[in-house]
Amino acid sequence: MRKSEMEKLIKPSDLRAEAQRLIAEGQMPDLGKLLGVVSSVRAKYVPRIMEARENAMGTRSTSVRVQARADRIRAHGLSIRYSR
């Protein structure tokens, strides 16, 4: 990680302080609303990402294809175990 990227990272204590400030000011979004937005974004973009990975698999190695398939399974909330 470059120094400029490290400078942009927020410390846990800073994040906690910002969350407390937002809560105190009544600007913190409701958890249900936040999870709804996350769910809708996942529903929109996961299929697109998986399609792009599938289209790129023709030029990739076998291990990358296996990883892409595992990512697709995980994206649908399932777990996967495999051994070499």
Secondary structure, 3 states (H helix, E strand, C coil): CCHHHHHHCCCHHHHHHHHHHHHHCCCCCCHHHHHHHHHHHHHHHHHHHHHHHHHHHHHCCHHHHHHHHHHHHHHCCCCCCCCC
